[in-house]
Structures are given as C-alpha cells and as structure tokens.
C-alpha cells in the first residue's frame, strides 16, 4: 500500500485523537468503580485498557458509519479529514483540562462535518445520516441509560434492604468489577471504531482502498492499541468529575449504572449507532443517584456537563471549518494548521501541570456539597 505524506500525517493525527479519546473517556468505564472502592485506580485503568483493545475487534458497524455514512467519501480529501481531526483533538484537550466529560465522539463528528462543509460543500455532508446515526442516539441514549439505571437501582435497594450492609457492599464490589469490565469492552466496540472509520475514510479518499471497504486488520489493531494506551494513562480529571462530583455513589448504584451503560452501548454498537459513551455513562450515573432514596445529585455539575454536550459538536465543527479553510489553501496551510495544533496541545499540557490530578488525588478528594433528591 503506497501512502503519500499527507495520508501518513492524517493516520498519525487520527491515532493521536484516539489516544486523547482513551484518556478523556476512561472515566466512562471506571469512575464509579474507583469511587466506590471496588477497584484501585491503577488496576481499574489497566483492566480498562486491555478490554478496550479487545473490544476494538468485536465489531466494525460503527466504523462503517464513519467511513461511508456521515460524509461523502468521494468528496472528501485527506487534507479535509486532517482539519476535522484538529478540531476534534482541540476540543478533547480543552474539556479534559477543565475536567468536563464531554463527548469525544461528537467532537470527532463536529470536526469532520465542519471541515467537510467548508472544504467540499454542504452537499458532501449526509445530514439525514447525521440525524439518524448521531443526533437521535445522542438525545435518546442518556435518557434510556438513566431510566434503566433508576429502575435497576430502585430494585437493587428494595431486594437487599433487609440484608447486612457489609455483605451487600462486598457482593456488589465484586459485581462492579464485572460490570466495569463490560463497560470497557463496550467502549472499545464503539469508540475505537470511530478512529478506524476515520483512517478507513482517509484510505478511501486517497484511493488506497475501494469505496465501501471495511477497516483492514492493521487499522483495527492500531486504533485499538492507541485507545488502550490513552486509557492506561488515566483521565483522572474527568474520573474525578464523574465518580465524585455528580452524585454520591454506593456499590449497588455503581453496579446498576455500569450495567445500564454497557447494555445501551453494546446494543448501539451492534446497530451501527455512533453514540457518545460519555453521554450514556453519565446518564447511568445520574439515574443511579435518582434511583436511590435520599440520594445526592449535584445538578449544578450535571448542568455544566449538558452545556458542554450541547457545545461540543458545533464548537468542534467551527474549529474544523477554520482548519479546513486554511489547510486547503496548499501545503503551507496544512503545515500551519498542524503547527498551531501542536502548539495549542503543548500549551494545554503545560497548563495542566500547574494543577495536576492523579490517581491519589482522585481517591482522596472529598465530594462537594450536594442537593438531596428523594424518590
């Protein structure tokens, strides 16, 4: 397979996005398990990393949605895809810095849509597919996960109300190891595929693959490895938000939240819906808080997350569009966009070092005051 320089650059950028997706979304699988003490932080991210890699090999339906669904693969170029990836990476890094669990998936979709719109015209974006495969799942999935988690949490506490608290806690800690692992596996089947789809789209756009092709094995392996490495590093800032700032989580709640999230993600992956695992897991966590009597749900934190969710796709689209407007002017434009992207990423990293958040701080930090919600 003969790759041009720009194709190699796009592949590297796609894997860089996949890496940021890993550390940005680690909290999706492991925040509740860490918060309840079911798993130690380093053990949790290690298990999650391995299962994200395994999950990448279980399905390619979501990858097909990305590579031939939301944009016209005959009208995009590797340069446009590169611009879209820059938009996605920038949003991921900004929201990671402030600890907001926004959607890496929607950052990717927004970046690609904005770049394609500017670079190839509005008719190169399949808006009907965007609504069907992206927007509707974005609205429905957290609600479904939340409702399932509410019901599951209510039933769990009702069934175990006469049992000894220490027995219940120990049993559900064991259960959480299994459910958190299942969420990690589900995350790999959905999120790793998005990078596979982007790389496959790039190979199709450059003529290296025929239109409609599935991701080659090396693409699946590299995407799975990148998201696993990012996961292993641990997105401690976002784990802190989802595990301690949304609601006070007990082991039965964590079990219910993780079970509901895994079920929704796996079903969506099978159907090819490129949903946000962040939205699903957040919905499950909030649902588990509502489902427990006298639970504490921090609606202020939840509100900030919803604002971030609403801004993610358009914000990434704007950055992707700007990047495309510059990068499509020639090689100098592409080089300039790449240089600015690297500089911004380095700047965000240096800022993050001033206020580090690690595994120890995640487990030791006290939760913020909350508003009680009774059900």
C-alpha positions in Angstrom: 0.0 0.0 0.0 1.6 3.2 -1.2 0.9 6.1 1.2 1.5 9.8 0.4 2.9 12.1 3.1 -0.5 13.7 3.8 -2.1 10.2 4.3 0.6 9.3 6.8 0.0 12.6 8.6 -3.7 12.0 8.8 -3.2 8.5 10.1 -0.9 9.8 12.9 -3.4 12.6 13.7 -6.3 10.0 13.8 -4.3 7.8 16.2 -3.5 11.0 18.3 -7.2 11.7 18.5 -7.8 8.0 19.5 -5.2 8.4 22.2 -7.0 11.5 23.6 -10.2 9.6 23.4 -8.7 7.0 25.6 -7.6 9.2 28.5 -10.6 11.5 28.0 -13.2 8.7 28.3 -11.5 6.4 30.8 -14.0 7.7 33.3 -16.9 6.2 31.3 -15.9 2.8 32.4 -14.1 3.1 35.7 -15.2 6.2 37.5 -17.9 4.5 39.6 -15.8 1.5 40.4 -13.0 3.8 41.6 -15.4 6.0 43.6 -16.9 3.0 45.5 -13.5 1.4 46.1 -14.4 -1.7 44.0 -11.2 -1.2 42.1 -8.0 0.7 42.8 -7.3 3.4 40.2 -4.3 1.9 38.5 -5.9 -1.6 38.5 -9.0 -0.1 37.0 -7.3 1.7 34.1 -5.2 -1.3 33.4 -8.2 -3.6 33.1 -10.0 -0.9 31.0 -7.0 -0.5 28.6 -6.9 -4.3 27.9 -10.6 -4.6 27.4 -10.8 -1.5 25.1 -8.2 -3.2 22.9 -10.2 -6.5 22.9 -13.5 -4.6 22.2 -12.0 -3.0 19.1 -12.0 -6.4 17.4 -15.6 -7.3 18.2 -17.5 -5.2 15.6 -17.0 -2.8 12.7 -20.5 -1.5 12.2 -19.7 1.9 13.8 -16.6 2.2 11.7 -18.7 1.7 8.6 -21.0 4.6 9.7 -18.0 6.9 10.0 -16.2 5.8 6.8 -19.2 5.9 4.5 -22.1 7.3 6.4 -21.9 10.9 7.7 -19.8 12.4 4.8 -19.5 11.5 1.1 -16.2 9.6 0.8 -15.9 10.6 -2.9 -15.9 14.3 -2.0 -13.5 14.5 0.9 -9.7 14.5 0.8 -7.1 13.6 3.4 -6.4 17.3 4.0 -10.1 17.9 4.9 -10.1 14.9 7.2 -6.9 16.2 8.9 -8.6 19.5 9.5 -11.6 17.8 11.1 -9.3 15.8 13.4 -7.6 19.0 14.5 -11.0 20.4 15.6 -11.8 17.2 17.5 -8.4 17.0 19.3 -8.5 20.6 20.4 -12.0 20.2 21.9 -11.0 17.0 23.7 -7.9 18.6 25.2 -9.8 21.7 26.4 -12.6 19.8 28.1 -10.1 17.4 29.6 -8.2 20.3 31.1 -11.3 21.6 32.9 -12.5 18.1 33.8 -15.7 18.2 31.8 -16.8 14.8 30.5 -17.9 16.0 27.0 -18.2 13.6 24.1 -15.1 12.6 22.1 -17.4 11.1 19.5 -19.3 14.3 19.0 -16.0 16.3 18.8 -14.9 14.0 16.0 -18.3 14.3 14.2 -18.3 18.0 14.6 -14.7 18.4 13.3 -15.4 16.2 10.3 -18.7 17.9 9.4 -17.3 21.4 9.7 -14.2 20.6 7.7 -16.1 18.8 5.0 -18.7 21.5 4.7 -16.1 24.2 4.2 -13.7 22.0 2.1 -16.2 20.2 -0.1 -19.6 21.9 0.2 -22.7 21.3 2.2 -23.8 18.5 -0.1 -20.8 16.4 0.9 -22.4 16.0 4.4 -25.1 13.4 4.7 -27.3 15.4 7.1 -30.0 12.7 7.2 -27.4 10.2 8.4 -26.1 12.6 10.9 -29.6 12.9 12.4 -30.3 9.2 12.3 -26.9 7.9 13.5 -25.6 10.7 15.7 -28.2 13.3 16.9 -31.1 10.9 17.8 -28.8 8.5 19.6 -27.2 11.5 21.4 -30.6 12.5 22.8 -32.1 9.1 23.4 -29.1 7.1 24.8 -28.5 9.0 28.1 -32.2 9.0 28.8 -32.5 5.3 28.2 -29.5 4.6 30.3 -30.8 6.8 33.0 -34.2 5.2 33.1 -32.7 1.7 33.2 -30.3 2.8 36.0 -33.2 4.3 38.0 -35.2 1.1 37.8 -32.1 -1.1 38.5 -31.0 1.0 41.5 -34.5 1.0 43.0 -34.9 -2.7 42.6 -31.4 -3.5 44.0 -32.0 -1.5 47.1 -35.5 -2.9 47.5 -34.2 -6.5 47.2 -31.3 -6.0 49.6 -33.0 -3.7 52.1 -33.1 -6.5 54.8 -29.5 -7.7 54.1 -26.5 -6.8 56.1 -24.8 -3.7 54.8 -21.3 -5.2 54.8 -22.5 -8.3 52.9 -24.3 -6.1 50.3 -21.2 -3.8 49.9 -18.8 -6.7 49.4 -21.1 -8.5 47.0 -21.7 -5.5 44.8 -18.0 -4.6 44.8 -17.3 -8.0 43.2 -20.2 -7.3 40.8 -18.8 -3.9 39.9 -15.5 -5.5 38.7 -17.5 -7.4 36.2 -19.8 -4.6 35.1 -17.0 -2.0 34.8 -15.1 -4.5 32.7 -18.1 -4.9 30.5 -18.4 -1.2 30.0 -14.7 -1.1 29.0 -15.3 -3.8 26.5 -18.4 -2.0 25.2 -16.4 1.3 24.9 -13.8 -0.5 22.7 -16.6 -1.8 20.4 -17.9 1.8 19.9 -15.2 4.4 20.4 -12.2 2.7 18.9 -14.2 2.1 15.8 -14.6 5.8 15.2 -10.9 6.2 14.6 -10.9 3.0 12.5 -13.6 4.7 10.4 -11.6 7.9 10.0 -8.5 6.1 8.9 -10.5 3.9 6.5 -12.2 7.1 5.1 -8.8 8.6 4.6 -7.6 5.5 2.7 -10.7 5.5 0.5 -10.3 9.2 -0.2 -6.7 8.8 -1.2 -7.5 5.8 -3.5 -5.7 3.3 -1.3 -9.0 1.4 -0.6 -12.1 0.9 -2.7 -15.3 2.8 -1.6 -17.3 0.9 0.9 -14.3 -1.1 2.2 -14.1 -2.4 5.7 -11.2 -1.4 8.0 -8.0 -3.5 7.4 -6.7 -5.6 10.3 -3.7 -3.2 10.8 -6.2 -0.3 11.2 -8.2 -2.2 13.8 -5.1 -3.1 15.7 -3.5 0.4 15.6 -6.8 2.1 16.7 -7.4 -0.4 19.5 -3.8 0.0 20.7 -3.9 3.8 20.7 -7.2 4.0 22.7 -5.8 1.4 25.1 -2.6 3.4 25.7 -4.6 6.5 26.3 -6.9 4.7 28.7 -4.0 3.3 30.7 -2.7 6.8 31.4 -6.0 7.6 33.1 -8.2 10.6 32.6 -8.1 11.5 36.3 -9.6 14.9 35.9 -12.8 13.5 34.4 -12.8 10.5 36.6 -12.9 13.0 39.5 -16.0 14.7 38.0 -18.0 11.6 37.1 -17.0 9.5 40.1 -17.4 12.1 42.9 -19.0 15.3 41.7 -22.1 14.1 40.0 -23.6 12.0 42.9 -22.6 10.2 46.0 -22.2 6.6 44.7 -22.6 3.4 46.7 -21.7 0.0 45.3 -25.3 -1.1 44.3 -25.6 2.2 42.4 -22.3 1.7 40.6 -23.4 -1.8 39.7 -26.7 -0.5 38.3 -25.1 2.4 36.4 -22.5 0.3 34.8 -24.9 -2.5 33.8 -27.3 0.0 32.1 -24.5 1.8 30.3 -22.9 -1.4 29.0 -26.3 -2.7 27.7 -27.0 0.5 25.8 -23.5 0.8 24.3 -23.3 -2.8 23.2 -26.8 -2.6 21.6 -25.9 0.6 19.8 -22.6 -0.8 18.5 -24.4 -3.7 17.0 -26.8 -1.4 15.2 -24.0 0.9 14.0 -25.1 3.9 16.1 -22.0 6.1 16.8 -23.3 7.3 20.1 -21.4 9.1 22.9 -20.3 6.7 25.6 -19.8 9.7 27.8 -23.5 10.6 27.5 -24.6 7.1 28.2 -22.4 6.6 31.3 -23.3 10.0 32.7 -26.9 9.2 32.2 -26.5 5.9 34.0 -24.7 7.6 36.9 -27.3 10.3 37.3 -30.0 7.7 37.1 -28.4 5.6 39.8 -28.4 8.7 42.0 -32.1 9.4 41.4 -33.0 5.8 41.9 -31.6 5.6 45.5 -33.8 7.1 48.2 -32.2 10.3 49.7 -29.6 10.2 47.0 -27.4 13.3 46.5 -27.4 14.5 42.9 -25.3 17.6 42.1 -27.4 19.2 39.5 -25.1 22.1 39.1 -22.3 19.8 37.8 -24.8 17.9 35.6 -25.9 21.2 34.1 -22.4 22.2 33.2 -22.0 18.8 31.5 -25.1 19.3 29.5 -23.9 22.7 28.3 -20.6 21.0 27.3 -22.5 18.3 25.4 -24.5 20.9 23.5 -21.5 22.9 22.6 -19.2 20.0 21.6 -20.4 19.3 18.1 -20.8 22.9 16.9 -17.6 24.1 18.7 -15.5 21.3 17.1 -17.3 22.0 13.8 -16.2 25.6 13.9 -12.5 24.7 14.6 -12.6 22.0 11.9 -14.1 24.5 9.4 -11.4 27.1 10.2 -8.7 24.5 9.9 -10.1 23.4 6.6 -10.3 26.9 5.3 -6.6 27.3 5.9 -5.3 23.8 5.2 -7.0 23.5 1.8 -5.0 26.6 0.5 -1.9 24.5 0.0 0.8 22.6 1.7 1.8 25.7 3.7 -1.8 25.9 5.1 -1.7 22.2 6.2 1.7 22.7 7.8 0.4 25.9 9.6 -2.7 24.1 11.0 -0.5 21.2 12.2 2.0 23.6 13.9 -0.8 25.6 15.6 -2.4 22.3 16.7 0.8 21.0 18.3 1.5 24.4 19.9 -2.0 24.5 21.5 -1.8 20.9 22.7 1.6 21.6 24.3 0.2 24.8 25.9 -2.7 22.8 27.4 -0.4 20.2 28.7 1.9 22.8 30.4 -1.2 24.5 32.0 -2.4 21.1 33.3 1.0 20.5 35.1 0.3 23.6 37.3 -2.7 21.8 38.8 -2.1 18.1 38.5 -4.8 15.5 39.2 -3.6 11.9 39.6 -4.8 8.6 40.9 -4.1 9.5 44.5 -6.0 12.8 44.4 -9.0 11.1 42.8 -9.3 8.7 45.7 -8.6 11.2 48.4 -10.6 14.2 47.3 -13.7 14.9 49.4 -17.0 15.3 47.4 -18.6 18.7 47.1 -21.9 19.6 48.9 -24.9 18.2 47.1 -28.6 18.8 46.7 -30.6 15.8 48.1 -33.2 14.3 45.8 -35.8 11.9 47.1 -37.6 9.3 45.1 
